[in-house]
Amino acid sequence: MFLTYLRRELRRRRKAALVVASGLALGIALVIVVTSVSAGMKQAQARVLESLYGLGTDMTVTKAQEQPEEGEAPQRPRFRFDAGEEGEEQSDGRLMVQGFETLDADTVGKVAGQEGVADAVGGLSLVNLKISGSFERGEIGAAPGTGPGGGGSGRGGGEVRGGGADFGIESFTVYGTDVTEPALGPLTSSALTEGRAFTGGETNAEVAVVDHAYAQREDLAVGDEISVKGTEFEIVGIATADSGSAAADVYIPLRRAQTLSDAKDEITTVYVRAEDSQAIGAVKAAIQKNVAGTTVTTSEDLAATVAGSLSTASDLASGVGKWLSAVVLAAAFLVAGLLTSSAVSRRVREFGTLKALGWKSGRVTRQVVGEAVANGLLGGALGIALGLGGAYLITALSPGLTAELARGAGLSGGGRMAAGPGGGPGGGAGLAAQSIDIALTAPVALGTIGLAVGLAVAGGLVAGAFGGWRAARLRPADALRRVT
């Protein structure tokens, strides 16, 4: 009887049911879209950090920043050239540690020995810098105001005209990677697209893997050679970064990098994988306590430094979007309740007659609540359809977002060299922000669908509560008054 009466009443009042369901559908659809966009933001942020960190890396350990002593000049590379013959080409090169801050190689073992650490591997981040050019001598002419007879100031000095120096700078970043640990470190965030990867026996070999973007810029291919501090390395592979820019232009075996840069048994970064992703905070605390002189940076720490449109959109989705969803959903619940209560008022004669025929107030209330829940489920179905359509549209359009991630404290081992005055390694401008373009997606999880169904039922119950309260107060006499 309940279902028969319910089906008949919903068919009779299709327009009213559709209005109530549409209001709930709008709020539910907005919740689905905002939730899916927020999930897409988290995925985009994870891809940004992955491109910096490397697959499977939970945290990095670097040397703690030390304040220079008073009067101590900051470390900068120095190049010296002789005057030489006029027009003679001169060049000088350096393979320098980025940031000039290194750790002892045995730090890797200390970190790996901490409770909760599954694996750790060291790396050495370098800059290969070459300056080349020539000097031109100037000509000494007569000083201004000096006549042919040599009169004038009497100092005998002339004015130097012309001459000067013309030098160019070539640089690229080099990363010394532990070839015995290929599953951890920044190279894992790039996919090998040509050639091969390092083998475990090439710890001291003169072989290199080159980033795809750098290879294109310099017209390099597998089998070519690249010079690193005067040593020729054979290019055995080309790697393409999964997203954004790579950690370095050229990757070489760690031991060779240490030898060429005069950084024997030194590293700049330790990449760490935790046994349990839920215990990263405890692992970080253990490393900071037991491995002195280090800075530990986790993905959560880095997430706070992400700027650009990705950060702005994430703030909107998590803040304004959620509040807007809550307001719209509350308004939809309220409107559904008022419409249901109004519908009950128009059915006074019907409900009064039913009570006169023996229906209890509870039965009338259950009937009204049942109709409202059915309307809510209908609104939920419409809302899920609209929400999935909106999420699919966002994913199909794939709006571009830009993430700017400062490569600074705690990550100097993976930073990239900035151009401009004073931008040498280790200087204040030496570590540039990395800009990464990300296509936004809006994945819809099963939990989001479950949330939508729950909201649909809740909306129906709220509307039913309004209408049921109104119906419960009706008396048979109310129906008789309407008839007369």
C-alpha positions in Angstrom: 0.0 0.0 0.0 2.8 2.4 0.9 4.7 1.9 -2.4 1.5 2.0 -4.4 0.3 5.3 -2.9 3.9 6.7 -3.2 4.2 5.9 -6.9 0.7 7.4 -7.6 1.4 10.6 -5.7 4.8 11.1 -7.4 3.2 10.7 -10.8 0.4 13.1 -10.0 2.8 15.7 -8.8 5.7 15.3 -11.3 6.3 19.1 -11.7 6.6 19.7 -7.9 8.8 16.6 -7.5 11.0 17.8 -10.4 11.4 21.3 -8.8 12.5 19.8 -5.5 14.8 17.3 -7.1 16.4 20.0 -9.3 17.3 22.1 -6.3 18.9 19.2 -4.6 20.7 18.2 -7.8 22.3 21.6 -8.2 23.8 21.5 -4.7 24.9 17.9 -5.1 26.5 18.5 -8.5 28.4 21.5 -7.1 29.7 19.3 -4.3 30.9 16.6 -6.7 32.6 19.2 -9.0 34.4 20.9 -6.1 35.4 17.7 -4.5 36.8 16.3 -7.8 38.6 19.5 -8.6 40.2 19.5 -5.1 41.3 15.9 -5.7 42.8 17.0 -9.1 44.6 19.8 -7.3 46.2 17.3 -4.9 47.2 15.1 -7.8 48.7 18.1 -9.7 50.7 19.1 -6.6 51.9 15.5 -6.2 53.1 15.6 -9.8 54.9 18.9 -9.2 56.7 17.5 -6.1 57.4 14.2 -7.9 59.2 16.0 -10.7 61.4 17.6 -8.1 61.8 14.7 -5.7 61.8 11.6 -7.8 59.5 8.6 -7.7 59.2 7.0 -4.3 61.1 9.7 -2.5 59.5 10.8 0.8 62.1 13.3 2.0 65.5 14.7 1.3 68.4 15.4 3.7 70.8 18.2 3.0 73.4 20.1 4.9 72.0 22.6 7.4 72.5 26.2 6.3 75.4 27.8 8.2 75.5 31.5 8.9 78.9 32.9 7.7 81.1 34.3 10.4 81.4 38.1 10.7 83.8 39.4 8.1 83.8 36.1 6.1 83.2 36.6 2.4 80.8 34.3 0.7 82.2 31.6 -1.5 82.3 32.5 -5.2 84.1 30.9 -8.1 87.2 32.8 -9.2 88.7 32.8 -12.7 92.1 34.2 -13.6 93.4 35.0 -17.1 96.7 36.3 -18.4 96.9 39.3 -20.7 98.4 37.0 -23.3 98.8 37.8 -27.0 96.3 40.1 -28.5 93.2 38.1 -29.8 94.5 34.9 -28.2 91.6 32.6 -27.2 91.6 31.8 -23.5 89.3 29.6 -21.5 88.9 28.3 -18.0 86.4 25.9 -16.5 85.1 24.7 -13.2 82.9 21.8 -12.0 81.5 23.2 -8.8 79.1 21.9 -6.2 75.8 23.7 -6.2 75.4 25.8 -3.1 79.0 24.9 -1.9 77.4 22.8 0.9 78.2 19.1 1.1 77.7 16.2 3.4 80.1 13.3 4.1 79.1 10.3 2.0 78.7 8.2 5.1 75.7 10.3 6.0 73.7 8.0 3.6 74.5 5.0 5.9 73.5 7.0 9.0 70.2 8.1 7.5 69.5 4.5 6.2 70.1 3.2 9.7 67.3 5.3 11.3 64.1 3.6 12.3 61.4 3.7 9.7 63.8 4.3 6.7 63.3 1.8 3.9 66.1 3.1 1.6 68.4 6.0 1.2 70.7 7.1 -1.6 73.1 10.0 -2.0 73.7 12.3 -5.0 76.0 15.2 -5.9 74.6 18.3 -7.7 77.1 20.2 -9.7 77.4 23.1 -12.2 79.8 22.8 -15.1 80.9 26.3 -15.9 83.2 27.4 -18.7 84.4 30.9 -19.5 86.2 31.6 -22.8 87.2 34.6 -24.8 90.1 37.0 -25.6 91.6 40.3 -24.7 92.1 43.2 -27.1 94.7 45.8 -26.4 93.8 49.5 -26.6 95.7 52.3 -28.2 97.3 55.2 -26.3 96.5 58.5 -27.7 97.3 62.1 -26.7 95.7 63.4 -23.6 93.1 66.1 -24.2 94.6 69.6 -24.3 98.1 68.4 -25.2 99.6 70.2 -28.1 102.1 68.9 -30.7 105.0 70.3 -28.7 104.2 68.2 -25.7 102.9 71.1 -23.6 100.0 70.7 -21.3 99.8 69.1 -18.0 103.3 67.8 -18.0 102.3 64.3 -16.8 103.2 62.6 -20.1 100.3 60.2 -19.9 98.0 59.6 -22.8 94.4 58.4 -23.1 93.7 54.7 -23.8 91.2 54.2 -26.5 89.6 50.9 -27.6 90.5 47.5 -26.4 88.7 45.4 -23.8 87.7 41.8 -23.3 85.1 39.6 -25.0 84.3 36.5 -22.9 81.3 34.2 -23.0 79.9 31.8 -20.4 78.7 28.3 -21.0 77.1 26.3 -18.2 75.0 23.3 -17.6 74.0 21.3 -14.5 75.4 17.9 -13.8 74.1 15.4 -11.3 76.2 12.6 -9.9 73.8 9.7 -9.4 74.3 6.4 -7.6 74.0 3.9 -10.4 73.7 1.0 -8.0 70.4 2.5 -6.7 68.3 3.2 -9.9 65.0 3.2 -8.1 65.6 6.2 -6.0 66.7 9.8 -6.7 65.8 12.6 -9.1 66.5 10.6 -12.3 63.5 8.4 -11.5 61.2 11.3 -12.3 62.3 11.1 -15.9 61.5 8.4 -18.4 64.2 6.9 -20.6 63.1 7.7 -24.2 66.3 6.8 -26.1 69.3 4.6 -25.5 69.7 2.8 -22.1 70.1 3.6 -18.5 73.1 3.2 -16.3 74.2 -0.3 -15.2 75.3 -1.2 -11.7 78.8 -1.8 -12.9 79.3 1.7 -14.3 80.2 3.4 -11.0 83.3 4.9 -12.4 82.6 4.8 -16.1 82.7 7.8 -18.5 79.1 7.5 -19.6 76.2 10.0 -19.3 72.4 10.2 -19.6 71.3 13.6 -20.9 68.0 15.3 -20.4 65.8 15.5 -23.5 65.3 19.3 -23.4 69.1 19.9 -23.1 69.9 17.3 -25.8 67.5 19.1 -28.2 69.0 22.5 -27.3 72.5 21.4 -27.9 71.7 18.9 -30.8 73.0 15.9 -28.9 72.1 12.3 -29.5 72.9 8.8 -28.2 76.5 7.9 -29.1 77.7 11.6 -29.0 80.2 12.8 -26.4 79.8 15.6 -24.0 82.7 17.3 -22.2 82.5 17.7 -18.4 85.5 19.5 -17.0 87.6 18.4 -19.9 86.6 14.7 -19.7 84.6 13.3 -22.6 81.5 11.3 -21.6 79.7 9.0 -24.0 75.9 9.7 -24.1 74.2 6.3 -23.6 70.7 7.5 -23.0 68.2 10.4 -23.3 65.7 10.9 -20.5 62.5 13.0 -20.6 61.1 14.6 -17.5 57.6 13.3 -16.7 56.5 16.9 -15.8 58.2 20.2 -15.7 62.0 20.4 -16.0 64.5 17.8 -15.1 66.7 17.9 -11.9 69.8 18.3 -14.1 70.9 18.6 -17.7 73.4 15.8 -17.6 73.6 12.7 -15.3 76.9 10.9 -14.7 78.0 8.2 -12.2 78.4 9.5 -8.7 82.0 8.4 -8.2 83.1 10.1 -11.4 81.3 13.3 -10.4 83.1 13.3 -7.0 86.5 12.8 -8.6 86.0 15.5 -11.3 84.7 18.1 -8.8 87.3 17.4 -6.1 84.5 16.3 -3.8 85.7 12.9 -2.9 83.4 11.1 -0.5 81.0 14.0 -0.5 77.4 14.4 -1.5 74.9 17.3 -1.6 71.6 15.4 -1.0 70.3 12.2 0.5 67.0 10.9 -1.0 65.0 8.9 1.5 62.1 6.5 1.2 60.2 5.7 4.4 58.8 2.3 5.2 55.4 3.7 6.0 54.1 6.9 4.4 52.0 7.5 7.5 55.2 7.7 9.7 57.1 10.3 7.7 56.9 12.8 10.5 58.4 10.4 12.9 61.2 9.5 10.5 62.0 13.1 9.9 62.2 13.7 13.6 64.5 10.7 14.1 66.9 11.9 11.3 67.0 15.5 12.7 67.8 14.2 16.2 70.4 11.5 15.3 72.1 13.0 12.2 73.6 16.3 13.2 74.1 19.2 10.9 71.4 18.3 8.4 68.1 19.7 7.2 65.2 17.3 6.4 62.6 18.4 3.9 59.4 16.4 3.3 56.9 16.7 0.5 54.5 18.5 2.9 57.3 21.1 3.5 57.6 21.6 -0.2 53.9 21.8 -0.8 53.8 24.9 1.3 56.3 26.6 -1.2 54.2 25.9 -4.3 53.0 29.2 -5.8 51.5 30.2 -9.1 48.0 29.5 -10.5 48.0 26.0 -9.0 48.2 27.4 -5.5 45.6 30.0 -6.2 43.2 27.5 -7.8 43.8 25.0 -4.9 43.0 27.7 -2.3 39.8 28.6 -4.2 38.7 24.9 -4.5 39.5 24.1 -0.8 38.2 27.4 0.6 35.7 29.4 -1.4 34.5 26.3 -3.3 33.7 24.3 -0.2 31.9 27.2 1.4 30.0 27.9 -1.7 29.0 24.2 -2.0 27.9 24.2 1.7 25.8 27.4 1.2 24.1 26.1 -2.0 23.4 22.7 -0.5 21.9 24.3 2.7 19.8 26.6 0.5 18.7 23.6 -1.6 17.7 21.6 1.6 15.8 24.6 2.9 13.9 25.2 -0.4 13.1 21.5 -0.6 11.7 21.6 2.9 9.6 24.6 2.3 8.3 23.3 -1.0 7.4 20.0 0.7 5.7 21.8 3.5 3.8 23.9 1.0 2.7 20.8 -0.9 1.3 19.3 2.4 -0.7 22.5 3.0 -2.3 22.1 -0.4 -3.2 18.5 0.4 -5.0 19.2 3.7 -8.3 17.7 2.4 -6.5 14.6 1.2 -4.6 13.9 4.5 -7.6 14.9 6.6 -9.8 12.4 4.7 -7.2 9.7 5.2 -7.1 10.4 8.9 -10.9 10.2 9.0 -10.6 6.8 7.3 -8.4 5.6 10.1 -4.8 6.5 9.1 -2.7 7.4 12.1 -0.5 10.5 12.1 2.6 8.4 12.0 1.4 6.7 8.8 0.7 10.0 7.2 4.1 11.3 8.3 5.8 8.2 6.9 4.1 8.7 3.6 5.2 12.3 3.3 8.8 11.5 4.3 8.8 8.6 1.8 7.8 11.0 -1.0 10.4 13.5 0.1 13.2 10.8 0.2 12.1 9.6 -3.3 12.4 13.2 -4.5 15.8 13.4 -2.8 17.1 10.2 -4.5 15.8 11.6 -7.8 17.7 14.8 -7.1 20.8 12.8 -6.2 20.7 10.9 -9.5 20.4 14.1 -11.4 23.1 15.7 -9.3 25.5 12.8 -9.8 24.9 13.0 -13.6 25.5 16.7 -13.6 28.5 16.4 -11.4 30.1 13.7 -13.5 29.4 15.7 -16.6 31.1 18.8 -15.0 34.1 16.8 -13.9 34.4 15.1 -17.3 34.2 18.6 -19.0 37.0 19.9 -16.8 39.2 16.9 -17.5 38.5 17.1 -21.2 39.4 20.8 -21.4 42.4 20.2 -19.1 42.9 23.9 -18.1 46.6 24.6 -17.7 48.0 25.6 -14.3 51.5 26.8 -13.5 53.3 25.9 -10.3 56.4 27.8 -9.2 58.5 25.9 -6.7 61.4 27.7 -5.1 64.5 25.5 -5.2 66.1 26.7 -2.0 66.7 25.6 1.5 66.8 21.9 2.0 67.0 21.2 -1.7 70.1 22.9 -2.9 71.3 19.6 -4.1 68.7 19.7 -6.8 68.5 23.4 -7.6 69.1 24.9 -11.0 71.5 27.8 -11.7 70.0 31.2 -12.2 71.2 33.6 -14.7 72.1 37.2 -14.0 74.5 39.2 -11.9 75.5 37.5 -8.7 73.7 34.4 -9.6 76.5 32.0 -9.0 76.0 28.8 -7.2 75.4 29.3 -3.5 74.6 33.0 -3.9 71.4 34.5 -3.0 70.1 34.3 -6.5 71.8 31.1 -7.3 68.8 28.9 -6.9 66.0 29.8 -9.2 62.3 28.9 -9.0 61.3 26.0 -11.1 58.2 26.7 -13.2 56.1 23.6 -14.1 53.0 23.5 -16.3 50.3 21.1 -15.2 47.1 20.1 -16.9 44.2 20.0 -14.4 42.0 16.9 -14.1 38.9 16.3 -12.0 38.9 12.6 -10.9 35.7 11.4 -9.2 36.3 8.8 -6.6 33.7 6.2 -5.4 33.7 8.0 -2.1 32.5 11.2 -3.8 29.6 9.2 -5.3 28.8 7.8 -1.9 28.8 11.3 -0.4 26.4 12.4 -3.1 24.0 9.6 -2.3 24.2 10.4 1.4 23.5 14.1 0.7 20.5 13.1 -1.5 19.0 11.0 1.4 19.8 13.7 3.9 18.1 16.3 1.7 15.0 14.0 1.4 14.9 13.5 5.1 15.2 17.3 5.8 12.4 18.0 3.3 10.3 15.1 4.8 10.8 16.5 8.3 9.3 19.8 7.2 6.4 18.2 5.5 5.9 15.4 8.1 5.7 18.0 10.9 3.1 19.9 9.0 1.1 16.7 8.1 1.2 15.4 11.7 -0.6 18.5 12.9 -3.6 18.1 10.5 -6.9 17.0 11.9 -9.9 15.5 10.1 -11.8 18.6 10.9 -9.4 20.6 8.7 -10.4 18.5 5.7 -14.2 19.0 6.5 -13.6 22.8 6.6 -12.0 22.6 3.1 -14.9 20.6 1.7 -17.5 23.1 3.0 
